[in-house]
Amino acid sequence: MRKITPGELKIFIPYVNLLTGIVLDQSKAYLVESRLGPLLDTLQCENYSQLYTKARSDASKRVEKSIIDAITTNETYFFRDKTPFDLLKFKILPDHIDKVKAASPALRPTLSIWSAACSTGQEVYSIAMVLKEMIPDISRWQITLMGADISDAAVQQASMGRYSKVEVERGMAPAQIQKYFNQEGNQWKVKDELRAMVQFSKGNLLQPLMGLPKFDIILARNVAIYFSMENRKIMYSQIANQLKPGGALMIGASESLMGLTDRFEQKNYMSSTFYALK
Ligand SMILES: C[S@@+](CC[C@H](N)C(=O)[O-])C[C@H]1O[C@@H](n2cnc3c(N)ncnc32)[C@H](O)[C@@H]1O
């Protein structure tokens, strides 16, 4: 693995932060080497300084995109942590269904959900499966289910809806895999009925969120952990602006809104927590 010098690391720390909001420090040399090192060969750079110069001078942004793909942690799996999906099933969705039906019983009911850092799409397809199971008259509903991520490669895999055996077996039982996926060679492809429910796009949660509708439910899980306190504040403020009044926010198990925003009310249900926009 190609070694990064302290001087080169000093250049990459603010650069990665500028591109993604991800906070690195001098102790992360190994992480930078293991993630960006392979790019040196792919992009024919002799060292990290050259990679930086190439990225800054590349008008096509192709190098910058490769750096973002390589440096982001895309760890995810179907039904990750289980409790958020139970919360959705047993509290947030039933409350939403009651609210919508009481407000305008004659109209076509609507539901909009956004996975704000969806990585390779497992979170979004898990939600789609929950909706299929929980809403018996789903064909009557107007459902918007979107996922966004800063990594092009992650969004591309999410859009394809193709997963390896290891990926589908992480979080799903065989019956579920059979119900919602078709095996194609050594890959499992999300069935069209599920794929048709979801849309993916590229987006940076720390830049103005353009062209998105307001959502009833937003999941922003396991992304704020990589950001500074200042950027977490920016992200949650943008997310609050993107929620409908009373909308629900779900964050990661190791994340908290404490000291970052006062726009949400914490709600506890059984042993889980979500946040309602005030
Ligand atoms: C660990 S994954 C979490 C995926 C999923 N939400 C979950 O909990 O399983 C974090 C994702 O955040 C994305 N990410 C990092 N910085 C981002 C930013 N500034 N804007 C949008 N997405 C970002 C990464 O590309 C990565 O896919």
The ligand as an ORCA input file, in Angstrom:
! r2SCAN-3c Opt
* xyz 0 1
  C     -22.574      4.083      6.664
  S     -23.530      4.531      5.262
  C     -25.163      4.494      5.947
  C     -26.162      3.853      5.010
  C     -27.554      3.641      5.599
  N     -28.181      4.900      5.945
  C     -27.489      2.734      6.788
  O     -27.620      3.218      7.923
  O     -27.312      1.523      6.634
  C     -23.174      6.287      5.182
  C     -23.454      6.878      3.818
  O     -23.407      8.304      3.919
  C     -22.945      8.796      2.688
  N     -22.471     10.180      2.873
  C     -21.321     10.612      3.445
  N     -21.246     11.952      3.407
  C     -22.386     12.380      2.792
  C     -22.892     13.653      2.459
  N     -22.207     14.782      2.743
  N     -24.090     13.738      1.835
  C     -24.786     12.603      1.537
  N     -24.350     11.358      1.828
  C     -23.169     11.251      2.459
  C     -21.868      7.824      2.286
  O     -21.589      7.837      0.907
  C     -22.449      6.488      2.766
  O     -23.057      5.776      1.737
*
